[in-house]
Amino acid sequence: MATLLAISPLTPAPRRRRLRILVADDSRDTVATLTTLLQAEGHEVRGVHRSADVLGAEREFRPDVVILDLQMPEISGYDLARWMRSRYRERAPLLIALSGAYTRPADATLSRAAGFDHYLSKPYSIGDLLALLA
């Protein structure tokens, strides 16, 4: 006979670590959506729309994670990832590339060579993004 294990409603859910996340995309809608979603998940989030703002925000905000569009104006996401990797080496934040333009398998390989830890092509599953952050 199988035994059912009851879980008390007083049992707290496992706590996830609160992350400091920098979202950088030239699409204001993408930044607003991700910021709202990630804040609802309990994270501290800052969003920027220009590549130049990424450099200042990462220095001041000190994120655990940077979610970065590859096709940013002025400085590409690839170059920003290389810069963060060279600056912080093994202490660099977790770098997640997002792209709607660069969606071929070779683009994922290029993003890893630039220093990204993960690559998601748009449209991507929010569940996949949250799994990377877990």
C-alpha positions as CSV (number, residue, x, y, z in Angstrom):
1,M,0.0,0.0,0.0
2,A,1.4,3.4,-1.0
3,T,1.8,6.0,1.7
4,L,0.9,9.6,0.9
5,L,3.0,12.2,2.4
6,A,1.2,15.3,3.5
7,I,2.9,18.6,3.3
8,S,1.8,21.1,5.9
9,P,0.7,24.5,4.6
10,L,3.0,25.9,7.2
11,T,6.1,24.4,5.6
12,P,7.9,27.3,3.9
13,A,8.8,27.1,0.3
14,P,12.5,26.8,-0.4
15,R,14.0,30.3,-0.6
16,R,15.8,31.3,-3.7
17,R,18.8,33.6,-3.5
18,R,17.8,37.2,-4.3
19,L,19.9,38.2,-7.3
20,R,21.0,41.6,-8.5
21,I,20.2,41.6,-12.2
22,L,21.1,44.1,-14.9
23,V,18.9,43.9,-18.0
24,A,20.3,45.7,-21.1
25,D,18.3,45.9,-24.3
26,D,17.6,48.8,-26.7
27,S,14.0,47.6,-26.7
28,R,12.2,49.5,-23.9
29,D,9.4,46.9,-24.0
30,T,11.8,44.1,-23.4
31,V,13.5,45.9,-20.5
32,A,10.2,46.9,-18.9
33,T,8.8,43.3,-19.2
34,L,11.9,41.6,-17.9
35,T,12.3,44.1,-15.1
36,T,8.7,43.6,-13.9
37,L,8.9,39.8,-14.2
38,L,12.2,39.5,-12.4
39,Q,11.2,41.9,-9.6
40,A,8.0,39.8,-9.1
41,E,10.4,36.8,-8.7
42,G,12.0,38.7,-5.8
43,H,15.2,39.9,-7.6
44,E,16.6,43.4,-7.5
45,V,16.6,44.6,-11.1
46,R,18.0,47.5,-13.0
47,G,17.3,48.1,-16.7
48,V,19.2,50.2,-19.2
49,H,18.6,50.8,-22.9
50,R,22.1,52.0,-24.2
51,S,25.4,50.2,-24.3
52,A,27.2,53.1,-22.7
53,D,24.8,52.8,-19.7
54,V,25.7,49.2,-19.2
55,L,29.3,50.2,-18.3
56,G,28.2,52.7,-15.7
57,A,25.4,50.5,-14.3
58,E,27.6,47.4,-13.9
59,R,30.2,49.4,-12.0
60,E,27.7,51.1,-9.6
61,F,25.1,48.3,-9.3
62,R,27.5,45.3,-9.2
63,P,25.1,42.8,-10.6
64,D,25.2,39.0,-10.1
65,V,23.7,38.5,-13.5
66,V,23.7,40.6,-16.7
67,I,21.0,39.8,-19.3
68,L,22.3,41.5,-22.5
69,D,21.0,42.0,-26.0
70,L,23.7,41.2,-28.5
71,Q,22.6,43.9,-31.0
72,M,23.0,47.0,-28.9
73,P,23.6,50.3,-30.5
74,E,27.1,51.9,-30.1
75,I,28.8,48.8,-28.5
76,S,27.7,45.3,-29.3
77,G,26.7,42.8,-26.7
78,Y,29.7,40.7,-27.8
79,D,32.1,43.6,-27.0
80,L,30.4,44.3,-23.7
81,A,30.7,40.6,-22.7
82,R,34.4,40.6,-23.6
83,W,35.0,43.8,-21.6
84,M,33.3,42.4,-18.5
85,R,35.2,39.1,-18.8
86,S,38.5,40.9,-19.1
87,R,37.7,43.2,-16.2
88,Y,36.4,40.7,-13.7
89,R,37.8,37.4,-15.0
90,E,36.4,34.5,-12.9
91,R,34.4,37.0,-10.7
92,A,32.4,38.2,-13.7
93,P,28.7,38.2,-13.3
94,L,26.7,35.4,-15.0
95,L,26.3,36.7,-18.6
96,I,23.1,35.7,-20.5
97,A,22.9,36.7,-24.2
98,L,19.6,37.6,-25.8
99,S,19.2,38.0,-29.5
100,G,16.4,38.3,-32.0
101,A,18.7,39.0,-34.9
102,Y,21.5,36.5,-34.3
103,T,19.6,33.2,-34.2
104,R,21.8,30.7,-36.0
105,P,23.6,28.0,-34.1
106,A,26.9,29.7,-35.0
107,D,25.7,32.8,-33.1
108,A,25.4,30.8,-29.9
109,T,28.9,29.6,-30.4
110,L,30.1,33.2,-31.0
111,S,28.4,34.4,-27.9
112,R,30.2,31.7,-25.8
113,A,33.5,32.7,-27.4
114,A,32.8,36.3,-26.4
115,G,32.3,35.3,-22.7
116,F,28.6,34.7,-22.3
117,D,27.6,31.8,-20.1
118,H,24.2,31.2,-21.8
119,Y,22.5,32.2,-25.0
120,L,18.7,32.6,-25.6
121,S,17.3,33.5,-29.0
122,K,14.1,35.6,-29.1
123,P,11.4,34.6,-28.7
124,Y,12.5,32.6,-25.7
125,S,10.7,30.9,-22.9
126,I,10.5,32.9,-19.7
127,G,10.7,29.5,-18.0
128,D,14.0,28.9,-19.6
129,L,15.3,32.2,-18.4
130,L,14.1,31.6,-14.9
131,A,15.7,28.1,-14.9
132,L,19.1,29.8,-15.8
133,L,18.7,32.1,-12.8
134,A,17.7,29.3,-10.3
